[in-house]
Amino acid sequence: MRKDHADEAGLDEAADDSVALYQLIARQGALRLSQAGGLLDWSEERVATAAERLREFQLLVPLRGEDFGVVTPRSAAPRLLAPLDQQIESLEREALGLRADLGRYQRTYDEAVRGTEDHRGFSTLIGFDAINAELEAAAARCEEEVLTVQPGGGRRAESLAAAWESTRPMLERGVRMRTIYQHSARFHPPTRRYVKQVTEHGGAVRSINEGAERLIIFDREIAFIPARSDREIALAIHEPAIIEFLAGVFERYWSLATPFAARNRAPEVRTLLSDVRMSIIKLLAEGETDGAVARRLGVSVRTCRAHISKIYEEFGAHSRCQLGVLIAQSGILDAEAQDVRAADHDG
């Protein structure tokens, strides 16, 4: 229960009084409490309260007659702390027993899943702690290259700070790093600052309009992908053929991505906004809802709707149905498809 300020002030005063009384008796060697009250100019009740606090700490001891003396805190500590020490020892023994029991279950689990998962070329990581521990271990082992795809918009500042803790050592020991964000991350100041750090240490960062799912590949020996939409379960993939396939997917996105500058320049912003709206047009034509479009592009629903509003204005549409007709009549999607085919042919 939370104490109010008056209660806290009362506790502080009682503690100060007990210290003053302890100091007086220690100097005098022995003293009646009534004498202490006279020397300190305290009321009988105030002296009794301070004395009771000293008794609680087993620092005040009766002598002959009505005299009291004090003992050192060092000598009082064993008597006062013995019950607590016994409780701590008991809890430590209980914790050791629980760890031993859980260890047996862990070994049983590992043996049960190792054969099936190793055969399939992956292992399942459940919970953020387990996922982060495996990622940190893989980052510490990484010697040559790390490829990452980070979908969605800007990442939280705390997440970026934690990421830098494992990223910086890799870059400093010469590991090549390439990262792909979505365009929306370019408008997030903490992410821009993180990208500046990465590029200044030799990393390369690009962004793309529509994001793939999260992907991290270390030395093309182990890859991590989410196994569920909330990302609380991940797969650590060891199978070389699958890793090579995922690396190929990364290279495809990398070839389509735009270099991520730490500072946004006006021409680049205009191009990025145009790309974003083009993607929205395609997704709307596919029948996606506003929420689904926002998730695909890594932006908030509010930001997505602001872009959609601009698209309505550009096409002169007043309803979603009319917009669909006007998009189809404009031929803009056919032109986009031709550009993609031409780029594929040139590549």
Number of C-alpha atoms within 10 A of each C-alpha: 3 6 8 8 9 9 11 12 12 11 12 11 13 19 16 13 21 21 15 14 23 19 13 17 20 17 12 10 12 18 19 15 18 15 12 18 17 12 11 13 11 14 12 13 10 15 22 16 15 20 21 16 17 20 14 10 14 18 21 22 13 13 13 8 7 11 16 18 19 24 14 11 12 9 11 15 13 11 12 15 12 11 11 11 12 11 12 12 12 12 12 12 12 12 12 12 12 12 12 12 11 12 12 12 12 12 10 12 11 12 11 11 13 14 11 12 16 13 11 12 17 20 18 17 20 14 12 13 11 14 20 12 12 15 20 15 11 20 20 13 12 20 16 15 18 24 21 20 24 20 26 23 22 22 17 11 14 10 9 17 14 10 13 16 11 16 22 15 13 23 21 11 11 14 21 18 21 19 21 26 28 27 29 23 22 23 14 14 15 18 20 19 14 18 24 18 16 20 17 11 16 15 21 18 23 22 26 25 24 23 21 19 13 16 20 21 26 22 18 20 15 20 27 26 18 19 15 10 9 8 14 15 17 22 18 22 21 19 17 14 10 16 21 15 11 19 19 12 13 21 13 11 19 20 11 14 19 19 13 24 16 17 14 12 9 9 8 14 14 11 11 19 15 13 16 20 18 17 18 25 22 16 18 19 17 10 13 15 11 18 14 15 23 21 18 21 25 24 20 17 16 12 13 21 17 12 18 18 13 12 18 17 12 9 14 12 17 11 9 14 10 14 20 18 12 16 18 13 10 12 10 15 17 10 11 13 11 12 12 12 12 11 11 9 8 7 7
